[in-house]
């Protein structure tokens, strides 16, 4: 099970809603994380790549979660929780949840917030009755891969991908963690 002692006491979690304020906040969080990555030499996301339509579709297809400082405080981060991920993982039996777009707000998130968001996602997946948490990152992003490995994830493969805007090809490293150990 997830170690809840890793979750900073100041963080609260709520499921995002299909409201203008939540959609705007998700886009803001994603773009801010992309700008931070670029400023730190990390090639993963680009500002403006995902807008409200992306998050609206994810809200309808799965779950999107927002972490706040306390129940009514500012956003500290967010993530998407999918129940399948055929593009990266192929057709799989229903044994895993898939975390995407884990992002923290560098202005407000307390130290350890990224791990706390990941731990909460793992808790949600386990509560849903799934035994694995899966995620991926660009194969070229060694820093993020190491971050996930330090959180207990194991590399289980690589997958070639193709971006819809211009057909740029890239590699994705697939990682998973068995929950409840």
N, CA, C and O of each residue as an XYZ file, in Angstrom:
724
protein
N       0.835     -1.181      0.000
C       0.000      0.000      0.000
C       0.882      1.247      0.000
O       2.066      1.168      0.329
N       0.327      2.371     -0.358
C       1.051      3.618     -0.428
C       1.381      4.114      0.977
O       0.550      4.019      1.880
N       2.566      4.631      1.161
C       2.978      5.197      2.436
C       2.417      6.601      2.543
O       2.924      7.527      1.909
N       1.363      6.766      3.350
C       0.712      8.073      3.455
C       1.564      9.078      4.206
O       1.265     10.272      4.176
N       2.625      8.631      4.885
C       3.498      9.584      5.564
C       4.276     10.441      4.566
O       4.848     11.463      4.942
N       4.300     10.028      3.291
C       4.974     10.822      2.263
C       4.146     12.020      1.822
O       4.677     12.928      1.183
N       2.862     12.044      2.146
C       1.980     13.105      1.674
C       2.067     14.298      2.625
O       1.689     14.191      3.791
N       2.568     15.443      2.128
C       2.610     16.616      2.999
C       1.210     16.913      3.541
O       0.225     16.870      2.804
N       1.140     17.213      4.833
C      -0.153     17.423      5.498
C      -0.937     18.562      4.870
O      -2.157     18.625      5.021
N      -0.266     19.456      4.174
C      -0.946     20.615      3.615
C      -1.667     20.322      2.306
O      -2.435     21.161      1.835
N      -1.441     19.149      1.702
C      -2.053     18.861      0.407
C      -3.414     18.203      0.555
O      -3.609     17.301      1.370
N      -4.345     18.678     -0.253
C      -5.660     18.053     -0.398
C      -5.804     17.664     -1.858
O      -5.181     18.266     -2.734
N      -6.624     16.659     -2.117
C      -6.809     16.176     -3.489
C      -8.287     16.207     -3.836
O      -9.142     15.842     -3.030
N      -8.565     16.648     -5.047
C      -9.949     16.627     -5.511
C      -9.963     16.289     -6.994
O      -9.035     16.605     -7.738
N     -11.037     15.642     -7.394
C     -11.201     15.308     -8.799
C     -11.569     16.577     -9.556
O     -12.479     17.302     -9.153
N     -10.872     16.845    -10.644
C     -11.146     18.033    -11.459
C     -12.528     17.904    -12.094
O     -13.007     16.803    -12.366
N     -13.144     19.035    -12.317
C     -14.464     19.100    -12.937
C     -14.359     19.762    -14.310
O     -13.388     20.458    -14.609
N     -15.352     19.537    -15.116
C     -15.371     20.139    -16.458
C     -15.927     21.563    -16.375
O     -16.926     21.900    -17.010
N     -15.246     22.387    -15.572
C     -15.603     23.791    -15.432
C     -14.527     24.639    -16.088
O     -13.396     24.188    -16.266
N     -14.872     25.840    -16.440
C     -13.896     26.735    -17.061
C     -12.713     26.975    -16.125
O     -11.569     27.019    -16.577
N     -12.976     27.131    -14.829
C     -11.878     27.412    -13.896
C     -10.929     26.215    -13.779
O      -9.713     26.407    -13.762
N     -11.450     24.987    -13.699
C     -10.562     23.824    -13.614
C      -9.797     23.613    -14.914
O      -8.603     23.317    -14.886
N     -10.463     23.762    -16.044
C      -9.779     23.581    -17.328
C      -8.667     24.617    -17.499
O      -7.566     24.287    -17.942
N      -8.960     25.862    -17.147
C      -7.955     26.925    -17.233
C      -6.782     26.626    -16.314
O      -5.628     26.828    -16.692
N      -7.070     26.148    -15.110
C      -6.006     25.842    -14.152
C      -5.151     24.675    -14.620
O      -3.932     24.710    -14.451
N      -5.743     23.658    -15.193
C      -4.972     22.523    -15.703
C      -4.039     22.948    -16.838
O      -2.889     22.514    -16.896
N      -4.533     23.789    -17.729
C      -3.684     24.290    -18.818
C      -2.549     25.136    -18.231
O      -1.403     25.022    -18.665
N      -2.863     25.977    -17.253
C      -1.835     26.816    -16.623
C      -0.758     25.952    -15.967
O       0.435     26.209    -16.136
N      -1.177     24.928    -15.217
C      -0.215     24.040    -14.563
C       0.676     23.339    -15.580
O       1.890     23.250    -15.398
N       0.070     22.846    -16.642
C       0.815     22.112    -17.677
C       1.823     23.029    -18.369
O       2.980     22.654    -18.560
N       1.380     24.233    -18.745
C       2.278     25.167    -19.428
C       3.402     25.640    -18.510
O       4.537     25.793    -18.960
N       3.106     25.873    -17.227
C       4.145     26.282    -16.277
C       5.169     25.163    -16.103
O       6.369     25.428    -16.046
N       4.706     23.916    -16.019
C       5.624     22.784    -15.903
C       6.483     22.664    -17.160
O       7.674     22.363    -17.073
N       5.891     22.896    -18.313
C       6.640     22.829    -19.574
C       7.716     23.916    -19.610
O       8.845     23.656    -20.026
N       7.374     25.125    -19.179
C       8.367     26.212    -19.161
C       9.509     25.884    -18.190
O      10.671     26.158    -18.489
N       9.185     25.300    -17.035
C      10.211     24.921    -16.070
C      11.129     23.864    -16.686
O      12.349     23.953    -16.549
N      10.562     22.876    -17.356
C      11.364     21.836    -17.991
C      12.339     22.439    -18.992
O      13.526     22.111    -18.992
N      11.838     23.308    -19.833
C      12.683     23.934    -20.859
C      13.809     24.727    -20.204
O      14.957     24.662    -20.644
N      13.479     25.481    -19.144
C      14.479     26.287    -18.445
C      15.560     25.428    -17.802
O      16.666     25.908    -17.552
N      15.250     24.158    -17.531
C      16.203     23.247    -16.898
C      16.767     22.216    -17.876
O      17.317     21.195    -17.465
N      16.624     22.493    -19.165
C      17.226     21.635    -20.185
C      16.558     20.284    -20.355
O      17.170     19.345    -20.865
N      15.308     20.180    -19.931
C      14.575     18.915    -20.043
C      13.670     18.997    -21.261
O      12.819     19.881    -21.360
N      13.864     18.063    -22.188
C      13.053     18.047    -23.398
C      11.930     17.028    -23.226
O      12.123     15.836    -23.461
N      10.765     17.502    -22.816
C       9.619     16.616    -22.602
C       8.349     17.291    -23.119
O       7.708     16.778    -24.037
N       7.979     18.435    -22.539
C       6.746     19.133    -22.906
C       7.063     20.495    -23.489
O       8.148     21.040    -23.289
N       6.088     21.038    -24.220
C       6.193     22.386    -24.775
C       4.953     23.180    -24.352
O       3.841     22.656    -24.406
N       5.132     24.442    -23.932
C       3.962     25.262    -23.583
C       3.025     25.377    -24.787
O       3.467     25.511    -25.928
N       1.740     25.324    -24.509
C       0.740     25.480    -25.555
C       0.395     24.198    -26.293
O      -0.512     24.197    -27.125
N       1.097     23.104    -26.011
C       0.814     21.843    -26.704
C      -0.563     21.284    -26.358
O      -1.227     20.698    -27.214
N      -0.996     21.459    -25.115
C      -2.285     20.913    -24.670
C      -3.143     22.040    -24.110
O      -2.718     22.798    -23.237
N      -4.359     22.129    -24.634
C      -5.273     23.158    -24.167
C      -6.465     22.573    -23.433
O      -6.468     21.403    -23.052
N      -7.467     23.397    -23.244
C      -8.668     22.982    -22.513
C      -9.342     21.779    -23.169
O      -9.890     20.931    -22.466
N      -9.313     21.687    -24.489
C      -9.951     20.556    -25.171
C      -9.312     19.227    -24.768
O     -10.010     18.227    -24.602
N      -7.989     19.214    -24.611
C      -7.316     17.991    -24.165
C      -7.840     17.574    -22.791
O      -8.232     16.423    -22.598
N      -7.846     18.503    -21.843
C      -8.262     18.157    -20.485
C      -9.752     17.839    -20.406
O     -10.169     17.002    -19.606
N     -10.539     18.497    -21.221
C     -11.980     18.175    -21.280
C     -12.150     16.716    -21.731
O     -12.944     15.979    -21.147
N     -11.422     16.306    -22.749
C     -11.504     14.925    -23.239
C     -11.022     13.942    -22.177
O     -11.619     12.880    -22.007
N      -9.947     14.282    -21.457
C      -9.435     13.386    -20.411
C     -10.424     13.279    -19.254
O     -10.560     12.208    -18.661
N     -11.109     14.357    -18.927
C     -12.124     14.313    -17.867
C     -13.266     13.376    -18.256
O     -13.840     12.701    -17.402
N     -13.586     13.339    -19.530
C     -14.678     12.473    -19.999
C     -14.237     11.017    -20.125
O     -15.061     10.110    -20.004
N     -12.945     10.782    -20.365
C     -12.460      9.419    -20.612
C     -11.879      8.750    -19.361
O     -11.731      7.529    -19.327
N     -11.558      9.526    -18.358
C     -10.905      8.965    -17.179
C     -11.042      9.895    -16.004
O     -12.125     10.409    -15.721
N      -9.944     10.108    -15.326
C      -9.939     10.964    -14.154
C      -8.790     11.957    -14.261
O      -7.709     11.623    -14.746
N      -9.032     13.168    -13.810
C      -7.981     14.170    -13.676
C      -8.090     14.692    -12.249
O      -9.178     15.025    -11.780
N      -6.962     14.758    -11.573
C      -6.932     15.145    -10.167
C      -6.114     16.409     -9.976
O      -5.100     16.616    -10.642
N      -6.565     17.250     -9.059
C      -5.868     18.486     -8.707
C      -5.503     18.413     -7.230
O      -6.332     18.061     -6.390
N      -4.262     18.749     -6.926
C      -3.805     18.859     -5.540
C      -3.809     20.337     -5.176
O      -3.364     21.180     -5.956
N      -4.313     20.642     -3.991
C      -4.341     22.024     -3.516
C      -3.679     22.108     -2.146
O      -3.542     21.105     -1.446
N      -3.281     23.292     -1.783
C      -2.758     23.531     -0.438
C      -3.956     23.702      0.480
O      -4.569     24.768      0.531
N      -4.279     22.646      1.200
C      -5.485     22.650      2.015
C      -6.699     22.507      1.124
O      -6.573     22.518     -0.101
N      -7.876     22.373      1.721
C      -9.071     22.131      0.911
C      -9.485     23.300      0.014
O     -10.144     23.089     -1.004
N      -9.113     24.515      0.374
C      -9.540     25.686     -0.408
C      -8.375     26.531     -0.911
O      -8.575     27.652     -1.379
N      -7.158     25.994     -0.815
C      -5.987     26.777     -1.184
C      -5.668     26.727     -2.661
O      -6.404     26.134     -3.449
N      -4.567     27.355     -3.030
C      -4.147     27.368     -4.436
C      -3.692     25.985     -4.894
O      -3.370     25.120     -4.079
N      -3.673     25.796     -6.191
C      -3.240     24.531     -6.777
C      -1.754     24.305     -6.521
O      -0.944     25.229     -6.590
N      -1.420     23.050     -6.225
C      -0.027     22.663     -6.051
C       0.407     21.701     -7.153
O       1.604     21.486     -7.346
N      -0.554     21.116     -7.879
C      -0.217     20.188     -8.942
C      -1.438     19.443     -9.440
O      -2.561     19.698     -9.004
N      -1.205     18.520    -10.356
C      -2.296     17.739    -10.940
C      -1.719     16.524    -11.646
O      -0.510     16.425    -11.857
N      -2.598     15.606    -12.005
C      -2.224     14.448    -12.806
C      -3.473     13.870    -13.455
O      -4.598     14.109    -13.016
N      -3.238     13.103    -14.512
C      -4.301     12.353    -15.186
C      -4.181     10.895    -14.779
O      -3.080     10.358    -14.658
N      -5.319     10.265    -14.571
C      -5.361      8.838    -14.254
C      -6.206      8.157    -15.317
O      -7.397      8.435    -15.455
N      -5.571      7.256    -16.070
C      -6.237      6.520    -17.144
C      -6.404      5.078    -16.690
O      -5.634      4.578    -15.869
N      -7.417      4.419    -17.232
C      -7.644      3.008    -16.898
C      -7.191      2.076    -18.005
O      -7.266      0.857    -17.851
N      -6.726      2.617    -19.108
C      -6.024      1.857    -20.139
C      -5.166      2.835    -20.924
O      -5.399      4.043    -20.878
N      -4.193      2.329    -21.631
C      -3.288      3.171    -22.413
C      -2.761      2.360    -23.593
O      -1.588      1.991    -23.638
N      -3.648      2.093    -24.542
C      -3.275      1.274    -25.696
C      -2.162      1.875    -26.538
O      -1.312      1.125    -27.018
N      -2.118      3.213    -26.748
C      -1.038      3.739    -27.592
C       0.362      3.386    -27.075
O       1.247      3.081    -27.875
N       0.577      3.423    -25.773
C       1.900      3.128    -25.232
C       2.059      1.666    -24.816
O       3.123      1.080    -25.012
N       1.007      1.073    -24.244
C       1.121     -0.247    -23.628
C       0.441     -1.360    -24.413
O       0.591     -2.533    -24.070
N      -0.303     -1.015    -25.459
C      -1.052     -2.021    -26.197
C      -2.268     -2.479    -25.401
O      -2.564     -1.935    -24.337
N      -2.959     -3.466    -25.914
C      -4.121     -4.010    -25.215
C      -3.607     -4.804    -24.009
O      -2.760     -5.685    -24.154
N      -4.117     -4.491    -22.842
C      -3.670     -5.118    -21.601
C      -4.876     -5.594    -20.794
O      -5.962     -5.028    -20.922
N      -4.702     -6.625    -19.965
C      -5.781     -6.983    -19.048
C      -5.971     -5.838    -18.045
O      -5.045     -5.053    -17.841
N      -7.136     -5.723    -17.419
C      -7.417     -4.597    -16.516
C      -6.759     -4.769    -15.140
O      -7.440     -4.972    -14.135
N      -5.431     -4.683    -15.116
C      -4.694     -4.863    -13.866
C      -3.936     -3.607    -13.438
O      -3.286     -3.606    -12.393
N      -4.014     -2.541    -14.232
C      -3.195     -1.357    -13.953
C      -3.999     -0.068    -14.123
O      -5.023     -0.023    -14.804
N      -3.495      0.960    -13.481
C      -3.892      2.333    -13.747
C      -2.679      3.030    -14.336
O      -1.548      2.635    -14.052
N      -2.886      4.057    -15.152
C      -1.816      4.714    -15.888
C      -1.791      6.193    -15.529
O      -2.780      6.902    -15.712
N      -0.660      6.651    -15.018
C      -0.503      8.050    -14.617
C       0.116      8.815    -15.778
O       1.123      8.407    -16.356
N      -0.515      9.928    -16.099
C      -0.006     10.815    -17.153
C      -0.005     12.250    -16.657
O      -0.790     12.629    -15.789
N       0.886     13.031    -17.224
C       0.976     14.459    -16.966
C       1.025     14.821    -15.481
O       0.321     15.726    -15.033
N       1.847     14.118    -14.735
C       2.096     14.462    -13.342
C       2.841     15.790    -13.337
O       3.922     15.900    -13.916
N       2.272     16.792    -12.687
C       2.863     18.133    -12.741
C       2.663     18.840    -11.411
O       1.624     18.693    -10.767
N       3.666     19.606    -11.007
C       3.551     20.409     -9.796
C       3.742     21.877    -10.138
O       4.380     22.228    -11.130
N       3.178     22.717     -9.297
C       3.335     24.164     -9.442
C       4.541     24.566     -8.613
O       4.480     24.522     -7.384
N       5.621     24.952     -9.245
C       6.874     25.280     -8.564
C       6.729     26.476     -7.628
O       7.573     26.668     -6.753
N       5.681     27.286     -7.788
C       5.485     28.453     -6.919
C       4.834     28.083     -5.594
O       5.101     28.718     -4.574
N       3.980     27.058     -5.602
C       3.180     26.765     -4.410
C       3.388     25.379     -3.825
O       3.107     25.171     -2.645
N       3.863     24.440     -4.601
C       3.969     23.049     -4.133
C       5.043     22.926     -3.048
O       6.156     23.422     -3.220
N       4.716     22.274     -1.942
C       5.727     22.063     -0.904
C       6.742     21.022     -1.361
O       6.471     20.268     -2.295
N       7.911     20.969     -0.716
C       8.888     19.932     -1.055
C       8.248     18.547     -0.945
O       7.506     18.264     -0.004
N       8.545     17.703     -1.911
C       7.994     16.351     -1.914
C       6.614     16.236     -2.533
O       6.016     15.160     -2.515
N       6.102     17.319     -3.078
C       4.740     17.294     -3.635
C       4.611     16.328     -4.805
O       3.592     15.648     -4.923
N       5.609     16.251     -5.665
C       5.525     15.334     -6.806
C       5.353     13.900     -6.357
O       4.521     13.167     -6.891
N       6.147     13.500     -5.366
C       6.025     12.151     -4.825
C       4.668     11.970     -4.144
O       4.073     10.895     -4.217
N       4.183     13.017     -3.488
C       2.877     12.923     -2.824
C       1.763     12.732     -3.848
O       0.844     11.947     -3.615
N       1.829     13.434     -4.976
C       0.833     13.263     -6.025
C       0.899     11.847     -6.580
O      -0.131     11.208     -6.798
N       2.102     11.366     -6.804
C       2.282     10.014     -7.323
C       1.744      8.989     -6.320
O       1.092      8.022     -6.714
N       2.011      9.193     -5.034
C       1.510      8.283     -4.000
C      -0.016      8.290     -3.954
O      -0.633      7.242     -3.763
N      -0.623      9.448     -4.126
C      -2.087      9.517     -4.127
C      -2.660      8.814     -5.354
O      -3.684      8.138     -5.263
N      -2.001      8.971     -6.498
C      -2.443      8.255     -7.703
C      -2.353      6.747     -7.469
O      -3.266      6.005     -7.830
N      -1.269      6.303     -6.874
C      -1.109      4.877     -6.571
C      -2.216      4.396     -5.628
O      -2.760      3.306     -5.808
N      -2.542      5.205     -4.632
C      -3.602      4.853     -3.689
C      -4.934      4.707     -4.415
O      -5.686      3.768     -4.153
N      -5.230      5.632     -5.328
C      -6.472      5.582     -6.107
C      -6.521      4.307     -6.953
O      -7.553      3.640     -7.023
N      -5.411      3.979     -7.585
C      -5.354      2.788     -8.431
C      -5.596      1.539     -7.589
O      -6.375      0.668     -7.977
N      -4.933      1.449     -6.442
C      -5.116      0.294     -5.561
C      -6.561      0.225     -5.060
O      -7.133     -0.862     -4.981
N      -7.153      1.367     -4.724
C      -8.544      1.389     -4.254
C      -9.502      0.927     -5.347
O     -10.574      0.397     -5.054
N      -9.124      1.125     -6.581
C      -9.927      0.693     -7.727
C      -9.781     -0.810     -7.965
O     -10.481     -1.385     -8.799
N      -8.863     -1.443     -7.222
C      -8.666     -2.885     -7.340
C      -7.611     -3.301     -8.348
O      -7.545     -4.465     -8.741
N      -6.790     -2.355     -8.763
C      -5.730     -2.672     -9.723
C      -4.408     -2.826     -8.979
O      -4.169     -2.137     -7.986
N      -3.554     -3.721     -9.452
C      -2.329     -4.049     -8.731
C      -1.077     -3.352     -9.233
O      -0.032     -3.423     -8.587
N      -1.165     -2.672    -10.388
C       0.002     -2.014    -10.958
C      -0.284     -0.555    -11.257
O      -1.382     -0.188    -11.675
N       0.730      0.268    -11.033
C       0.691      1.647    -11.519
C       1.712      1.712    -12.642
O       2.864      1.314    -12.473
N       1.281      2.216    -13.786
C       2.161      2.321    -14.948
C       2.262      3.764    -15.388
O       1.328      4.548    -15.222
N       3.406      4.104    -15.950
C       3.617      5.435    -16.509
C       4.716      5.351    -17.543
O       5.346      4.307    -17.713
N       4.941      6.442    -18.227
C       5.995      6.457    -19.235
C       6.625      7.837    -19.282
O       6.071      8.812    -18.774
N       7.783      7.898    -19.899
C       8.443      9.176    -20.151
C       9.286      9.021    -21.412
O       9.578      7.907    -21.846
N       9.667     10.141    -21.986
C      10.522     10.066    -23.170
C      11.800      9.332    -22.815
O      12.380      9.556    -21.753
N      12.228      8.473    -23.687
C      13.449      7.710    -23.467
C      14.645      8.646    -23.278
O      15.592      8.311    -22.567
N      14.599      9.800    -23.907
C      15.701     10.767    -23.798
C      15.707     11.506    -22.456
O      16.664     12.220    -22.160
N      14.655     11.348    -21.637
C      14.556     12.082    -20.377
C      15.073     11.215    -19.217
O      14.295     10.663    -18.439
N      16.404     11.111    -19.126
C      17.030     10.298    -18.078
C      16.670     10.793    -16.684
O      16.476      9.990    -15.772
N      16.579     12.097    -16.513
C      16.281     12.662    -15.189
C      14.920     12.195    -14.691
O      14.796     11.810    -13.528
N      13.900     12.219    -15.539
C      12.568     11.795    -15.131
C      12.522     10.287    -14.908
O      11.877      9.815    -13.972
N      13.200      9.539    -15.759
C      13.246      8.089    -15.558
C      13.846      7.753    -14.194
O      13.319      6.908    -13.471
N      14.944      8.415    -13.848
C      15.575      8.179    -12.536
C      14.636      8.579    -11.395
O      14.592      7.902    -10.368
N      13.899      9.655    -11.561
C      12.930     10.095    -10.549
C      11.911      8.983    -10.285
O      11.620      8.659     -9.134
N      11.378      8.411    -11.352
C      10.405      7.327    -11.203
C      11.054      6.065    -10.622
O      10.459      5.389     -9.783
N      12.254      5.756    -11.062
C      12.941      4.593    -10.501
C      13.186      4.776     -9.001
O      13.029      3.828     -8.232
N      13.565      5.975     -8.583
C      13.764      6.262     -7.162
C      12.463      6.130     -6.369
O      12.491      5.910     -5.158
N      11.320      6.265     -7.056
C      10.004      6.114     -6.413
C       9.526      4.656     -6.452
O       8.386      4.372     -6.084
N      10.385      3.737     -6.893
C      10.043      2.320     -6.869
C       9.566      1.734     -8.183
O       9.121      0.587     -8.219
N       9.650      2.495     -9.260
C       9.214      2.004    -10.571
C      10.349      1.257    -11.255
O      11.525      1.562    -11.054
N       9.977      0.276    -12.066
C      10.929     -0.552    -12.786
C      10.679     -0.374    -14.286
O       9.534     -0.403    -14.737
N      11.746     -0.193    -15.044
C      11.630     -0.115    -16.504
C      11.261     -1.503    -17.021
O      11.934     -2.490    -16.725
N      10.177     -1.562    -17.800
C       9.727     -2.846    -18.344
C       9.735     -2.877    -19.868
O       9.380     -3.889    -20.473
N      10.142     -1.764    -20.493
C      10.225     -1.773    -21.942
C      10.330     -0.389    -22.529
O      10.339      0.618    -21.821
N      10.409     -0.367    -23.838
C      10.413      0.881    -24.593
C       9.445      0.730    -25.749
O       9.183     -0.373    -26.229
N       8.925      1.856    -26.180
C       7.941      1.870    -27.260
C       8.255      3.059    -28.156
O       8.550      4.149    -27.664
N       8.193      2.857    -29.449
C       8.348      3.975    -30.376
C       7.024      4.709    -30.458
O       5.955      4.099    -30.409
N       7.107      6.016    -30.582
C       5.901      6.822    -30.709
C       6.034      7.784    -31.854
O       7.116      7.968    -32.412
N       4.912      8.403    -32.205
C       4.917      9.375    -33.290
C       4.000     10.515    -32.890
O       2.843     10.300    -32.529
N       4.521     11.718    -32.957
C       3.768     12.903    -32.590
C       2.857     13.306    -33.751
O       3.259     13.271    -34.913
N       1.642     13.684    -33.419
C       0.677     14.071    -34.440
C       1.018     15.362    -35.161
O       0.537     15.583    -36.272
N       1.838     16.226    -34.563
C       2.150     17.507    -35.204
C       3.489     17.428    -35.942
O       4.532     17.779    -35.391
N       3.448     16.983    -37.142
C       4.641     16.923    -37.957
C       5.257     15.544    -38.044
O       6.224     15.343    -38.778
N       4.711     14.591    -37.303
C       5.171     13.221    -37.419
C       6.519     12.931    -36.791
O       7.157     11.939    -37.145
N       6.976     13.782    -35.853
C       8.245     13.545    -35.162
C       8.171     12.218    -34.412
O       7.212     11.959    -33.687
N       9.184     11.387    -34.591
C       9.208     10.113    -33.871
C      10.027     10.277    -32.597
O      10.925     11.116    -32.521
N       9.704      9.473    -31.612
C      10.390      9.519    -30.333
C      10.248      8.161    -29.662
O       9.414      7.348    -30.058
N      11.062      7.923    -28.652
C      10.968      6.695    -27.882
C      10.373      6.982    -26.512
O      10.595      8.046    -25.932
N       9.619      6.022    -26.007
C       9.000      6.140    -24.692
C       9.480      4.985    -23.830
O       9.428      3.828    -24.246
N       9.946      5.300    -22.631
C      10.317      4.277    -21.662
C       9.083      3.950    -20.822
O       8.440      4.846    -20.274
N       8.763      2.672    -20.728
C       7.593      2.203    -19.972
C       8.067      1.735    -18.596
O       9.010      0.952    -18.485
N       7.394      2.231    -17.543
C       7.758      1.872    -16.172
C       6.501      1.417    -15.436
O       5.395      1.863    -15.741
N       6.684      0.525    -14.463
C       5.556      0.110    -13.646
C       6.009     -0.184    -12.233
O       7.185     -0.433    -11.968
N       5.037     -0.147    -11.332
C       5.270     -0.418     -9.926
C       4.132     -1.306     -9.425
O       2.956     -1.002     -9.626
N       4.495     -2.393     -8.779
C       3.492     -3.264     -8.166
C       3.045     -2.605     -6.875
O       3.876     -2.243     -6.042
N       1.732     -2.444     -6.700
C       1.191     -1.772     -5.533
C       0.927     -2.792     -4.432
O       0.652     -3.961     -4.702
N       1.016     -2.338     -3.209
C       0.706     -3.207     -2.074
C       1.880     -4.012     -1.574
O       1.712     -4.872     -0.710
N       3.075     -3.754     -2.099
C       4.248     -4.506     -1.618
C       4.970     -3.711     -0.552
O       5.981     -4.168     -0.019
